[in-house]
């Protein structure tokens, strides 16, 4: 779910006590490169780390526009009244450049060893809830004393103020259900780290926050979704393990599917920060384009549903009532049915390989298409985009065949062929369903953990009758990955002399059969649900 927040990009710097000047210089670099936010961790019990609030004050004094925040403040060693006044003071001095990342205090023994309260995990969450109320009362300004009697903090007549220069956000570092519920009820933002919450786990945790927000009478969009991220621009597949284009696609996908909108790079490497700053505008542009497309689609869908409300209701009932079944093979070619004009591509009638790794007779089918249902052009576009992107992948398969023949003819080295194949979309996509996005067939290189955790569950929830199909597609992704690995192994074997060009051809034949069969099956089962359900 995209919550529609403006995108923010920042850095998460290590407050190393031995390199204070370098930390300040990296903060200045963050600002010079056009990034929005500088954050530092707060572990007051660690003498090897600089004090967070002192450091942030110096960083703010050495910069002009970038915002600063703890990531996250250790509440048990930061009394809420003093913390609130520290934040407000720095915010007033900087003209509104301070936010508050706040945590319940994860290292309870270390807190106790440094004269902090000895709390259980449950008690620390209780204390956090009380502290948030106190902090907001301090910031509220006005006359009259603050009187809040809590289990962990009691404020009996404390004066309000100073007021911050702007409305400071409270972002909670939360991972467990109880803390996530507090985030949904009380916080302005959720600030997890990808090292602890990988993309595959975001949907479930976002759901807990959303449910808590709704139960408290809030909109889920009231909670900004931030994400501390780390990666490797020289990696080879995986979340943020690759070049800038991969980062752009994956961060865009996270924004559109999981609503993450503030990306904070955990790196003290100036080159990483520069590359991150360079790609930030592209992420903003891609998200803006996708949102514009989604808005246009929604407007078109609303107009279409108004004109054909009776047909739509009948179609939805008919589709949901259709149980999943098992089909022996692909159906015979058929013209466009009713108003649904997107025709899936059929696989070749003949197989190239004697080896078969997919049992096509066991593939389930989803709900039958309702021939009376009508679709708007915007709805049809999603299925068309899927076919177009698959056509790109089919073209890449032909390129692989051409590369193999060039190797056989001696006009191309095996190493060069392997490098070329490894840069292709089909290698980078890792066989996710979401090889396309809403921005008109923009090929993405999103790691399968994001799509398997985001789009597949959305399809299952939107129409449970699709569950067998989605499960099968997900299983085939793994099979195709192994087939691609087989092509790579055949290339390596050709180099070391343990394989032949015929072995490589056989591996490509198997890829040809498996790929074309899978793409056709995916189109057959999903072009209509993507239009009907509007989950992308």
ABEGO torsion letter per residue (X at the ends): XBAGBBBBBBBBBBBBAAAAAAAAAAAAAAAAAGBABBBBBBBAABAABBBAAAAAAAAAAABAABBBBBOBBBAAABBAAAAAAAAAAAAAAAGGABBBBBBAGABAAAAAAAGBBBBBAAAAAAAAAAAAAAAAAAAAEEBEBBBBBBAABBBBGBBBOBBBABBBBBBBBBABAAAAAAAAAABABBBBBAAABBAAAAAAAAAAAAAAAAAAGBBAAABBBBBBBBBBAABBEEBGBEBAAAAAAAAAAAAAAAGBABBBBBBABAAAAAAAAAAAAAAAAAAAAAAAAAAAAAAAAAAAAAAAAAAAAAAAAAAAABBBBBBABBBBBBBBBEABABBBBBBBABBABABBABBAAABBBBBBBBAABBBBAAAAAAAAAAAAAAAAAAAAAAAAAAAAAAAAAGABBAAAAAAAAAABAAAAAGGBABABBABGGBBBBBBAAAAAAAAAAAAAAABAAAAAAAAAAAAAAAAAAAAAAAAAAAAAAAAAGABBAAAAAAAAAAAAAAAAAAAAAAAAAAAAAAAAAGAX
